[in-house]
Structures are given as structure tokens and as C-alpha cells.
Amino acid sequence: MMEYLAQIILLLAVAITVVVTFQRLHIPTSLGYLLVGLVLGPYTMGPAVSMPGLEVFAEFGIVFLLFTIGLNFSLPQLHALRHQVLGLGTGQVVFTTLLVGIIVWIIGLPVAAAFVIGAVFAQSSTTIIASLLAEQDEENSQHGRLGLAMSVFQDVTAVPFLVIIPILGMSVSAYVLAGSLGWALAKAVLAFALVFYVGRWLLRPLFHLVSKRRSMEMFTLAVLLVALLAAWTTNSLGLSLAFGGFLAGMMLGETEFRHQVESSIRPFRDVLLGLFFIGIGMRFNPAILPVLHWAALGAFLILAIKTLTVAAMVRGIGTDAQVAWRTGLMLSVGGEFGLALIAIALDSGVINMQLGQIAITSVLLSMIAGAVLIRFNGTIAAWLVKVPPTETSVIPELLDTPERQVVIGGYGRVGHTLAVLLHASGIPFVAFDTDPKRVAQGRANGHLVSYGDISDPGLLTSVHVERASLVVITVDKSAAALDAISYLCRTCPQVPVIARAQDLETCTRLLDAGAMHAYPETIEASLRLGAMTLQMLHVPSYDIDQIIQEVRDWGYKSVSEDERSKF
């Protein structure tokens, strides 16, 4: 292991330098990782990084990415999108494969090689699409959700190609081909059934059991176990690891643990995705420069045909023109599964090495150019349909949370009372608690309560707390409340925060941390008792309200002095 330590340090140092620079320049970080791979790859001058197992770890980045996507595409949501996703997803793959295949066949490629190139170019990178949409805060927009669903379906359609392409290198009958394809689809159905039924029976009880321990470490280990076990199951059936991760995410997406699961998996996903993009960058071989024009033409073919095909299909179902173009631009990017299909075609002898290198470079160039198109998809779509760019800001529709909602941290006595008041007032809210019994009780009450630690920055990010109209912290632990308030005031100061405190000292600390208001329970109870006393003594209500408010505005100065006088 020690012989690889220098390479690990070099990899981390270059990655941090490049990615930080790209972030400062507002360039997608995925392109930064691609550049790191190119710089440290075996085909360029300078130091090279070569470690066994690097690609294996990188592949788990895709697993965790698809797992995260699955959390946001539960079965009810996919059922609602079934007509769009199935029809559009199938049509896009079929039409792109046929169009590209016919074009390269006319150029002079054999039928089998033309089919492979068409299948490769039909794939889109769910990895790039999802990561860029998350960076741009567009994953819950109409075009974002539609494009992600279609790209995930593309990953599923790669399964038949994994069967067909090796057979193209052999002389087999159509009967054998059909049988192999049918068996692959049957295994996909079996994998779905296994994950679905086992998940329904075991996942919720498992996470209830783990969450009772109140240990984030145990919770994270449980998340990793479920994701990797599902990936192993599908891989054992001859399917992709990522497909299993997606299915497991779908099952957990229907539970109250969804947001905390996403928060727990995010650090592993982001680091391993970085390794994945680095591995992709290492595949670029500058020796292809003499035929680079063919690779550039191939990249243009990928971007143009998929953009036009997807935009036309989405527009054909009655979707707004801007949404159609934005979806098409999103899916124009080449895909990592396309690179996998090229590798299989090379091993099977369906395409030669020169054509394979041109295809790989075409996909890589389309990934780079496609990332730029995704980054500016709103501006480009506005220009294409002649709408001023200022109007594009109103396009993204939040399908999950159409209204700004209140976020409640803690569903104990105070949090429950607050939830009842908000529910009765028709104000949307979401509450989080680390006690699974409270979560279950809240859901039984008809309230949107999920398992999660309000002081976890990952959890707050996953629920887009920056869009909240108000955050109310009611947890018992003052340390958790302070951490949550400090993070909120640092990252989204526009969101007001109020908090419950156990005593005056905690109240002062919460206010110093950035809370707009903090109310000590014991003192508030005294103030309410005092207000009732004054009311029974026939003091006017206006005077009572003024007296009480003055005490609060002074930061409980009068009560504080009274407390100090006892010592």
C-alpha cells in the first residue's frame, strides 16, 4: 500500500487545485475531474497515476449516484410518469440508434459496427446530468425531472445492448439472439421483483431498528449495506451494479428516512464520482489527433441528433417549447454506458481498435461539450424560442414543494404543537426528528414528518432549506440547535430562524448564533401566567401585550436581573 501513497497524495493535490479553480471560475466540477484524469493519465507527459482498483472504486460512484436518483423517483412518481418516460425513453434510444447507425453505415461502416456506434451514441450520462442539475439547483424542475427519468431509463435499455453486441461478433441465428435477449430481460424483471419485495418487507423495519440507536455512524453503515447489497444482487444476475443501486433508492424513497439517507450517502457519492470522472479523463489518448476531425464529427453527431430528437419528442406530447429544448440539451451529452459498450464491442471483435478509439474520443468530447450545454441550457433554450433570458428564471417548477414551506427541527411536544397550528392554518411544513417513534406518530397524525438530524448540513441541503419561508428549531439538545442555526445563518441568511430554548443562558447563545428570536420555555410560561394574572385584574389587553413585548424586546433583561439578584 505504501508504494501507492505518493500517487494518492499527487492525485488529491492535483484534484483539489483543479476543482477549486474550476469552482471559482463557475465551471462544472465534472470537467475539472476530467482534466485531472487527462493530466495524470498514461497518454500525457508528466507524472502518471496508476493504481489497481481505482476503476472499481470509481464504479461505485455511479452506484451511489443512481441510488440517490432512485430516492427521488419512488414507484408512485414513476407510475405517474410512466407514459412519458417509457414512451419517450424508448423512442429516444431507438430513433438515435437508427439515425446514427444509418448515417455511419452510409459512410461505409459494416452493419454490425454501425449498430454498435448507434447504440453507443444513444446513451446519455446520468452521472453528468444529475451532478450538474444538482449544482445548478434544477433537479426538481420540470425539464430536470423528465430528463433524469429518461436518462435512467437509458441505463436500463443498455441491458439488451450488453447481450446483443457480444453476439454480433459470432455467427449465431436470430433464434439464439432472441433467446439471449429474452433471458436478459427476464433477469431484469427478477432483479426488480427481488429488490422490490425484499425492500418492502425488510428496509423499513431495518432502518427503524437502526434509528433507535440514535447513531449516525450506524445509520450510514446501514445505508451503505443496503446500496451495495442491492448492487451485488443485480450484478449476480448479470446486470449492472448501478441498476441495483437505483432500485434500492426507489424503495427507500418511499420511507420517512429518505432525506437522512441522501445526506448520509452524499460524501461517498461525491468523492467516488470524482474518481469516476478522473478515470474517464485518463482514457483520452492524444495519439488520436491525426483523426481528431472524425472524433469531433462524431461528438457533433451525438449532440445534434439527440438534442433534436429529444426536443421534438418532448414537444410532441404537448410540453412547453422551452422545456422541450432544455430536456433535449440535457440528454445530448454522451454517456459512460456508451464507453462500456465500446469496450464490449472491442473485446467481441465487432469494431477495430482505430474505430473504437475514435468512438471513445467522440463520447469524451460530447461529455465536455454537453456539460457546457447543460450549464447554459436555460439561456440557449430562451434564445432558440426567442424568449428574453430574464424570463427563463420562472421556468423551473418545483414539483415536490410548489410552495415555500416551514421547516421544523424536532417533533417533540413543542414541535408537535407547532405542526398542529400550521396544519390547521393550511401552511405547508416539513418536520424532522431523530426519534423513530415520534416520526411514526407524526405520520399517523397526518403530518409530513421524516427521520433526520436538523443539525446535519447534508439533510438541510437535501430539503433545499434555502427555499424555506421559516425554520423553527425545537430540539432539546442546545448543541444541535446551535449547529443548525450557525449553518443556516452562514449559508442562507435570508431564511429567518426562531428557536426554543430551555433557559435564559441557552436563549442568549441561540440569539448570538444568529436566531431571529429565541424563547426560553420557563420564562415564557411565567410571562403567560403573568399575562393571565393581569387580565384577571382587569388590566387592558393592549397594556398587557405591551408589557409582555417590552420584556421580550429587552432580551428578558428584567427577568435576568431578577435571577441574578438571587445570588
Summary of the structure (lengths in Angstrom):
residues: 567
radius of gyration: 27.7
end to end distance: 62.6
largest distance: 100.2
contacts: 1959
relative contact order: 0.10
helix: 73%
strand: 4%
